Amino acid sequence: MSYEFYYWPHIQGRGEVVRLALEEAGAKYVDVAREQKSEDERRNVIIDKLQDKSLKWPPFAPPFLIDGEIIIAQAANILHYLGPKINLVPEASSGCFFAHQIQLTITDFLMEVHDTHHPISNALYYEDQIEESKRRSEGFIQNRIPKHLAYYENILQKNPTNSGWLIGSYLTYPDLSVFQIVAGLRYAFPKALSRIETNYPNVMALHDSVKDRPNISSYLVSDRRIPFNTNGVFRYYPELDP
């Protein structure tokens, strides 16, 4: 049986970390909204699930995953559920919880990325809050990007296996999400990241290692990988990356 994955079909967004895990594992899944023929159908197939009164434990918003009769929402929660099923977490429970801890930290970071272009309200257009976005991005570039990359760099350095992965001797789902962070920052803040990349050699090496994995490399050049654009979490605006 295929997993049914629900997320907006025109952006990578917060759902992309789940797509990356499914693709790396070679899992059978359907990106449900992207299977629909029209824009209205793509939107409605998600809205219909969110408004389904028969669901005992409904999701608040996408992304969410359906596995048989189980519905799991929130990207980090989905990965915590999927990890053991698709062999992308360590066998020890302590490693599973550490993977979840890293993923929750990544979730926080993605929210901070979003807030660089929507610092006041997501109900307003970017053009309505450009000056505030400039101020928010300045602090993000100076403080938050280095703090997060240093955290992942520290974990990689302390891994006793020297595998180049975050946990243990093989890739786990947080590695894929760190890849997504680096790829996203290179798109949204190319100048800022280029100035500090060399400070985090292990993080950058992890990105390259993930990119070269057969399933991921095939996914990245396929039409299943939605290009970065100015509708998702990572958005490039030159004025925010001076």
Phi, psi and omega in degrees: 000136179278145169290145174253117183251130182244116173202163182300134190277355186251001181222156169287304174055205181288344181278347187294330179296330176286317177303316181300318180294315179297320180292315180301319182282349185066029182285149175280120179210158176242123174276088200304312184296326181287347178277348183279158188275325185241164179299318179297318180294323180296318179288315186292330181294333175278312182301320180300320178292319181296330184258010182288109184290346182278348183283127179288319181237077186284151173284154177279321183198162172288156009279147168215158185234138175247125177235095185066244180262003183261134174242125180237128180245169183075125188305313181296323179291321177299316181291326176297324177286314186287326189315305180294330183287328184246018173060046178238026171220160175295160179289325182289140181298327179298321177292325178297318181288328177291321175301317179295321178300313179298318182295322177294324176295319177297322176301317176301316182296318179298326176293322177294322175299312179304320185287350175291329179252353175223063185286339181263306183200141174281358175274350177258152174288156176305319182298341179275354185216037184295313183297319177294325178294322177299316180294318180295318181292325178300313178292324179298315181293316185285325189243313191279319177301309179299323182295316181289315180297325178294325179296312180292323177299318180297317178298317180296319180294326184272355179295115186294343181278346183053037185279341187090356177255165185291320187229121174068205189258001179219164184298139172233171188299330177296332176300319179295324181286326174293321172306313182296323178298311181297314179300318180293319179293324177295331176279312189275326183227059186299319180292313182299316183289323182297334180285339187235359184306320184294346177285347186229063186297326181288323177295316180292323177294322176299313178306312183294323179295319177296315182301329184273354180292139188307311183293322180289316181298322177293319179297318185296332180260004180268169177282357175284333177277109179288131179297151170302145180203175184272035170239346186267199178289310179272116181231137179263117171232116185306325183291344178266356182227064186291000000 
